[in-house]
């Protein structure tokens, strides 16, 4: 016999899967928000999405949508070409999360090359694009940076970026959304780029 919480979780998963199929991000959000309000009531929804408690707000108002792409430091901050940056200051990092110089060598905060136990400078580690290379390596998907939209975050324009693939499942494990992808692709995970432009 299934527990009541398992029945609710199963019903919620079935609902989100039915709602997500073939919908755009905007129509999905509208229908999902209405369904959740109908099922739980406004107070429960407000409590469920408090910024300090919910990963849903991790990309500046990015709610009821797809989770972050994997990244060396957790937050999927990228540069213009889709390579990983350190979230706090936007400095380039390699796939191990280490700061790197223009040549790709690991450095300390002062810009000096890191050395190993033998005193020799450490070799380069890979630095690959989060969407096109990390997703293919980790999930076996051919993915592409396609859609984007913008928010004002910390007084600057933040570009939220979709990593799209043909998978009908997104990184969350449930049904993927059409979102802002094209050519039959769907949103698999999301990243962000801080433009430095005031808003």
C-alpha positions in Angstrom: 0.0 0.0 0.0 1.4 3.4 -1.0 1.7 6.1 1.7 -0.4 9.3 1.2 2.7 11.4 0.5 3.7 9.0 -2.3 0.2 9.3 -3.8 0.5 13.1 -3.7 4.0 13.0 -5.2 2.9 10.7 -8.0 -0.2 12.8 -8.7 2.0 16.0 -8.9 4.5 14.3 -11.2 1.7 13.1 -13.5 0.2 16.6 -13.5 3.5 18.3 -14.4 4.2 15.7 -17.1 0.7 16.2 -18.7 1.0 20.0 -18.5 4.5 20.2 -19.9 4.1 18.2 -23.0 4.2 20.5 -26.1 3.7 23.7 -24.1 5.8 26.9 -24.3 7.4 28.1 -21.1 4.9 30.9 -20.7 1.7 28.8 -21.2 3.1 26.1 -19.0 3.8 28.6 -16.2 0.3 29.9 -16.4 -1.4 26.5 -16.3 1.0 25.1 -13.7 0.5 28.1 -11.4 -3.2 27.9 -11.7 -3.2 24.2 -11.0 -0.9 24.5 -8.0 -3.1 27.3 -6.6 -6.2 25.2 -7.1 -4.6 22.2 -5.4 -2.9 23.9 -2.5 -4.2 27.4 -1.9 -2.3 30.7 -2.2 -0.6 30.6 1.3 1.0 27.2 0.6 2.3 28.4 -2.7 3.8 31.5 -1.2 5.5 29.5 1.5 6.8 27.0 -1.1 8.7 29.6 -3.1 10.3 31.8 -0.5 13.7 32.8 -2.0 15.7 31.8 1.0 14.1 28.3 1.0 13.7 27.5 -2.7 16.2 26.7 -5.4 13.5 28.0 -7.8 14.8 31.6 -7.2 18.4 30.7 -7.9 18.6 32.6 -11.2 16.8 35.8 -10.2 13.1 35.2 -10.3 13.4 32.0 -12.4 10.5 30.1 -10.8 8.5 27.0 -11.6 11.0 26.1 -14.3 14.0 24.0 -15.2 17.0 23.4 -12.8 20.5 24.6 -13.3 23.0 23.0 -15.6 25.9 21.3 -13.8 28.9 23.5 -13.2 32.3 23.3 -11.4 31.1 25.5 -8.6 27.4 24.8 -8.5 26.0 28.0 -10.0 26.0 27.8 -13.8 27.5 31.2 -14.5 29.0 31.4 -18.0 30.9 33.8 -20.3 29.7 34.9 -23.8 31.0 31.6 -25.3 29.4 29.4 -22.6 32.6 28.6 -20.6 32.3 28.5 -16.8 33.0 31.5 -14.6 33.3 31.7 -10.8 29.9 32.9 -9.6 31.0 35.5 -7.1 33.3 37.6 -9.3 33.0 36.2 -12.9 36.6 35.1 -13.2 37.3 32.2 -15.5 37.6 28.7 -13.9 38.5 25.3 -15.3 36.4 22.1 -14.9 37.9 21.6 -11.5 36.6 25.0 -10.3 40.1 26.5 -10.1 40.8 30.1 -11.3 42.7 30.1 -14.6 44.8 32.6 -16.5 44.4 33.5 -20.2 46.5 30.4 -21.2 44.3 28.1 -19.1 46.7 27.4 -16.3 45.5 27.2 -12.7 46.3 30.3 -10.6 45.8 31.6 -7.1 43.8 34.8 -6.3 46.9 36.9 -6.9 47.3 35.5 -10.5 50.3 33.3 -9.7 50.5 29.8 -11.2 49.6 27.0 -8.7 52.2 24.5 -8.0 52.0 20.8 -6.9 53.7 19.1 -3.9 56.9 18.8 -5.9 57.0 22.6 -6.5 56.4 22.3 -10.2 53.5 24.3 -11.9 50.3 22.3 -12.3 49.3 21.3 -15.8 46.2 22.6 -17.4 42.9 21.0 -16.7 40.0 21.0 -19.3 37.8 24.0 -19.5 34.7 23.1 -21.5 31.4 24.8 -22.3 28.7 23.9 -19.8 25.9 23.2 -22.3 27.6 21.7 -25.4 30.4 19.6 -23.6 29.4 19.0 -20.0 25.9 17.9 -20.8 27.1 15.5 -23.6 29.7 14.0 -21.3 27.5 13.6 -18.2 24.1 12.8 -19.8 25.0 11.6 -23.3 22.9 14.3 -25.0 23.6 16.5 -28.0 22.8 19.8 -26.5 22.9 23.4 -27.7 22.7 26.9 -26.2 19.6 28.3 -27.9 17.0 30.3 -26.0 17.5 33.2 -23.6 15.6 35.8 -21.7 16.6 38.7 -19.4 16.1 39.9 -15.8 17.4 42.8 -13.8 19.5 41.3 -11.0 21.7 43.2 -8.6 21.2 46.4 -10.7 22.5 44.7 -13.8 21.0 42.9 -16.7 21.3 39.1 -16.3 20.8 36.9 -19.4 19.2 33.6 -18.5 20.2 30.9 -21.1 18.5 27.7 -22.1 20.6 24.6 -22.8 18.5 22.6 -25.2 18.4 19.0 -26.4 15.9 16.6 -28.0 15.4 14.9 -24.6 11.8 14.8 -23.4 13.1 14.7 -19.8 14.9 17.7 -18.3 17.6 17.8 -15.6 14.8 17.8 -13.0 13.8 14.3 -14.1 10.3 15.3 -15.3 9.0 16.3 -18.7 11.0 19.0 -20.5 9.5 22.2 -21.8 9.6 23.6 -25.3 10.6 27.0 -23.9 12.8 29.1 -26.2 14.4 26.2 -28.0 14.0 25.5 -31.7 14.4 22.8 -34.3 12.6 20.2 -32.2 14.8 20.8 -29.1 13.5 21.2 -25.5 14.9 22.9 -22.5 17.2 20.5 -20.5 18.8 22.9 -18.0 19.5 26.6 -17.6 22.6 28.9 -17.2 23.2 32.6 -16.8 25.5 35.4 -18.1 25.9 38.7 -16.1 26.2 41.4 -18.7 27.5 44.2 -16.5 24.9 46.6 -18.1 22.9 48.7 -15.6 19.2 48.3 -15.3 
